[in-house]
């Protein structure tokens, strides 16, 4: 009888531990452009929450959006835009949507120095842009270029990437001569910042990036805790250092 009771207590204890472990798991869907900063935020967060098990899934905002709509069990969705989290919030009747950063668009060419909009036509090879229907940086780039007189000349040279990470791959492999990507990529990849042009924010619509806390996940409490950290002074400082404008930034149109 004693051995039976002992076995029951041990079994209950193991079940309790398993449930506790499950509660500490946090599943985050993060847009490809924010993957490196997200890892830095996770590392910083775990300094004060060492027992939290965090799983990251990265893809374009459009792909992750579709996965969430199909019921993927994410706790948080960090999009590279504001539209998709807002749409999910409306469709799924979830109100916890927050702006966490603003993206900065840059033009980089490993082959041409001091490349700008005004001399972009001197690029003889291909120019890479993320697909606007999938990636907000692509939408911002397309908007930017279509406001200029050079769009008809460079449109035949465009190569479309699924996201800005693929644009960077095209550039580094030599498949294209120039491309538009994020300032965050430049800093995380140790690209020489003297070789890029940071596009003035006033030339394109702000790349507002939002996160939504998803109730279809099983850890909303821990999810809210992580969002609070991202929006804290320390979290926003990490984001700023890695190439983004802060969520409360006043200079996104500078």
N, C-alpha and C positions, 0 to 999 in steps of 0.2 A: 504493500500500500504506500509505504514511504517513497519507494522508488517510482511508483506511478505518479504521485503528486509532484515529486521532483522533476520528472519528465515533463509534466504539464506546465510547471512554472518556467522551465527552460524554454519550452516551445512558445509560450506566451511572450517571454522576454525577447526571443528572436523575432517574433512577429512585430512586437513593439519597435524593435530596432529598425526593422525593414520599413515600417511605416514612417518612422522618424527620418530615415535616410531619404525616402521618397519625397517627404515634405521639404527637404532641404535641396532637392534637385531644382534647377532652374534652366529651362530650355528657351534659348534666345535665337530668333531669326534676325539676321542682320544683313543689310544691303552690302553688296560687294565693296563699294567705295569706303565703307566705314569699318571694314573687317579689322584692319590693324589698330585703329584707335579703340575699337571695342575690346580687343585683347588687352590693351594697356589699361582700360577702365576695369576690366575683370581682374587683372593682376592687382590693381590698386584696391579694389573693393575687397578682395580676399585677404588683404592684410588685416582687416578688422572683422572679416567673416570667413575664417579659414575652413569651416566645416561645410560651407555651401558648395555643392557640386554644380558647376555651370557648364552647359553644353551649347556650343555655337553652331549654327547652320548658316552658311553664306551663299548668296546668289543675287541676281538682279532683283530690284524691288518688285518688278512685274511678276517674276517667277514666284517669289515668296508670297506675294499677294494672292496668287492663284492657289498656292498650297494652303494658306490660312483659310481661304474661302471653302476649300474642300475638307476642312476640319482638322488639319495638321495640329497636333497637340503642343503648340508653342505657348509659352507664358508671356513673351514679349515679342513684338515685331518692330524693329528699328528700320524704318524705311528711309530712302534717300530723297523722299519728297514729302509733301503734306497731304496730297490728295488721297492717296491710298489708305493711310490710317484713318482719315476723316470719313472716307466712304465705308470702311469696315465698321467704324464706330456707329455710323447711321444704320447700316444693314443689320449688324449684330446687336444693336441697342446697347452699345458700350460707350461710356462717357469719358473714360480715362485716357485721353489723348493729349500728348504734351510735345511742344517744340523743344528739341534738345540741342540743335546746332544749325548753322547756316553754312552751306558748302561754298568753296571758292574755286572758280574755274581758271585753268591755266592753259596756255599753248606751249607745246614743247617740240623742238626739232633737234635731233642729234646731229643733223647734217647742215643746218642753216643757223647762223648767228643772228641775234637781234630780230627774230621773226615777230611780226606784228600783223594786225589786220590789214594795214595799209600796204604791206608788201607780201602778203600771203600768196599772191598770184605768181611769185617767182619760184614757188615750189613746183618742180616738174613731175615729181612722183605722186604717190597716193597720200591722202590725208585721212586719218582715222577719226571717227566720231562714234560715240555709243548710240545705239538705236534709241531714238526719242520716245518710242512707244514703250520701251522697257526701262530706260535709265533717265532720271531727271537731268543728269549732266548732259546727256545727249539732247534732250529737249531744250535746255538752256543754250547749248551750242548752236542748234539749228535756228532758234529764234534770233540769236546774235548775228549769224551769217546772213540770214534772209533780210535783215535790216540794211545790209550793205549793197553796194553796186557790184561787188565781186562775186556774189553767189552764182550767177549763171556761168562764170568762168571756172569756178572750183567744184561745182556740183558733180561734173563727170569724174572728178578725181577722188570722190568720197568712197571710203571703205567703212562699212558699218560693223561695229563690234557689239556683242551682246551686253557689255557693260564696260565701265572705265578700266577695269582690271584687264580685259582683253585688249583694249586700246593700248595700254602700257606694254602688253606682250608684243603687239604688232610693231610698236616703236623700237623696242629692245632687240627684236629679231631682225630688224632692217626691212620688214615687209612694207613699211610706209615711211615717208620722209618727215611727216609732221602729224601731230594729233592733239586733241583737246582732252584733258583729263583733270583730276582734282589736285589742288595744292597739297592735300593730305598725302596723296600718292608720292608726290615729289619728295616730301620730307621723310616718308617711311622707306623710300627706295634709295635715299641718299643721292638723288639726282642734283646736279649742280644748279642751284637756284639762279645763278647768273645766266644760265642757258635757257631760262623760261621767261614767259611773259604772263604776269598775273593780270587777267582780264579785269578791268575796272567793274565793280559790281553794278554800277549805274547803267551798264550796257546790256544787262540781261535781267530777267525776272529773278528775284531772290530764290536761291535753292534752299527753301525752308525744309528742314528734316524733322519729321515727327515720329514719335514712338507711341504705340498703343498697348495697353495692358489687356491681355486677352483672357476672358473668363473661361474659355474652352481649355486652357491649361489647368494644371492641378496645383499651382503654387502662386496664387495671386498675391498673397501676403509677402512672400520673398520677392516677387516681381516688383511690387510697389516699393519695397526697400531699396532695390537696385536702381529704380528710376529716380528715387529721391537722392541717391548718391550721385547719379549722373548730372542732376540739376543743381547739386550743391556747388559751393565755391571751388572745392577741390576737384570735383568731376569736370566742371567747366574749364578749369585751368588746364587739365590734361587735354581736353578737346582743343583748346586754343593753341597749345604748344604743337599740336600735331596737324595744324593747317586749316582749322575751321574757325568761323566767327562764332562767338558765344551766343547762346539762345536769347540773351537780353541785349545783344550787341546793337549799338546805335550807328555803326559805320558800315552796314551792309550795302548801303547805296554809295559808298565812297570809292 
